[in-house]
Amino acid sequence: MQKSLFENTTFDLPQKPALRICDVACSCGLSTESPKALFYIERIDYKTAMDIVVKNHYLHRKAPCSFAFGLFCKQSKNIIGVVVYGTPSSAPLRRGICGIDEKDNVIELTRLWIKDDTPKNTESFLIGNTIGKVDKEIIVSYAEIQQGHTGIVYQATNWIYTGLSAKRTNWTIEGNDTHCQTIADKYTATEIREKYGDKFSLVDRPRKHRYVYFNCKGKRKKELLGKLKYKVEPYPKTSIDAES
């Protein structure tokens, strides 16, 4: 049976004492040492990851989660960041990156949050040391243009830039934070209008910078690059021109 996008799909993990976010005064944020010297990474459970991203990530909502990892301060043992990987909510996206044969080999980096004032390259350290622990070979992620992001962290970790996401509209229901793709998969336009009336609306979806990473080497990486359906483009330097 297919699991809900927001159902915990990680392996059962041992229960640990409640994790605490490093407070603002944590000395790791003032250090000039490398992230490797200051932090360590451990896999964390679904509930811990979602509690942290809902509270701290700018979207303030859950995301598909198959793997989640926490970034911990060696000094305080507190968690100061998380990265989450999960099955993309869009079936057309899973088919569209490298074709239908690879649709089950796709995962998305769905959330990345790190406490402010951590040293340079901390985000790259977290991604670079977790991406190899994910069991899919094709990883996709997005940089939000509306947030002023260009995907610097993906550029620093050698992802492939494939341009902007397609121009689309989101199906939204007033007072309901269900992902737009989940709504579209469940209803036809006629059915949803009949059920929700004026609470249903179509909203233009902001375009995003799209990045792809092939989590493999050698011949297999070359094979997937040959299957890539998107055009490889130069890294963007600014967040403007979302409509281009």
C-alpha positions, -999 to +999 in steps of 0.1 A: +000+000+000+013+034-009+022+055+021+011+091+027+037+116+016+039+128+052+041+093+068+073+084+085+092+062+060+124+060+079+136+029+097+126+025+133+151+044+154+158+041+191+141+067+213+165+094+225+160+122+250+144+152+236+168+172+214+173+209+221+181+235+195+214+253+202+206+287+218+217+318+201+247+322+224+262+289+214+299+295+208+300+274+176+284+304+158+314+326+168+341+301+159+364+303+129+370+265+130+358+243+102+324+227+104+341+193+106+358+204+138+327+218+153+298+195+143+288+159+138+259+144+119+235+116+130+203+103+115+172+115+133+136+103+134+107+117+114+090+134+143+122+152+155+129+164+119+094+176+113+091+194+147+123+213+138+114+223+103+079+233+111+092+256+138+123+269+121+122+266+083+107+296+065+079+274+050+068+262+085+052+230+072+060+193+069+076+178+039+080+143+024+106+126+045+123+092+039+157+102+054+164+129+079+198+139+094+206+162+122+237+185+126+249+185+162+272+208+180+301+188+195+303+212+224+267+214+235+254+181+219+224+201+208+210+200+173+216+231+152+204+219+117+185+193+097+184+181+062+154+160+049+151+138+018+118+124+006+099+112-024+088+141-046+051+148-044+049+152-082+047+120-103+054+140-135+086+153-119+098+118-110+092+106-146+105+138-162+140+140-149+155+109-165+125+091-180+100+066-168+126+038-163+142+059-135+110+072-119+115+051-087+151+062-085+143+098-076+143+115-043+141+152-033+160+173-008+128+187+006+141+207+036+173+222+048+176+244+079+206+254+098+208+279+127+219+314+119+255+324+125+271+290+119+305+291+101+309+293+064+303+261+045+282+245+072+253+238+048+277+222+023+291+201+051+257+188+060+246+180+025+279+166+014+280+142+044+245+129+041+238+127+003+257+094+001+235+079+028+204+082+006+193+051-013+184+068-046+207+078-074+188+109-087+183+138-062+165+169-071+161+202-051+149+237-056+161+272-046+132+296-039+136+327-060+110+346-039+133+341-009+162+355-028+179+321-031+200+311-061+211+277-048+247+286-037+249+256-015+240+233-044+266+250-066+292+245-039+284+208-037+285+203-075+248+198-084+237+203-120+216+234-127+187+226-150+170+260-152+136+271-138+107+250-128+077+250-151+051+277-150+021+261-132-008+269-109-014+255-075-047+241-064-054+256-030-082+253-005-088+280+020-079+268+055-063+236+043-025+233+041-025+200+021+001+200-006-013+211-040-001+180-057-019+158-032-052+177-038-048+174-076-041+136-073-073+132-053-099+153-071-108+165-106-113+202-110-151+197-112-151+175-080-131+199-060-152+229-070-184+210-061-170+201-027-153+233-016-169+260-037-154+295-032-128+281-009-110+265-039-088+287-060-060+285-085-028+304-076+002+309-099+031+288-086+063+308-082+091+294-104+122+281-087+158+273-096+160+235-101+191+214-093+198+177-099+225+156-083+235+121-095+243+101-064+266+076-082+299+075-101+316+063-133+296+047-160+264+048-141+267+086-136+274+090-173+244+069-181+221+090-160+235+122-175+227+108-209+191+102-198+186+137-183+156+153-199+165+188-188+190+211-204+221+217-183+226+254-179+252+277-162+247+284-125+225+315-118+242+343-101+212+364-090+176+356-081+160+380-105+142+372-138+119+345-125+098+347-155+126+343-181 
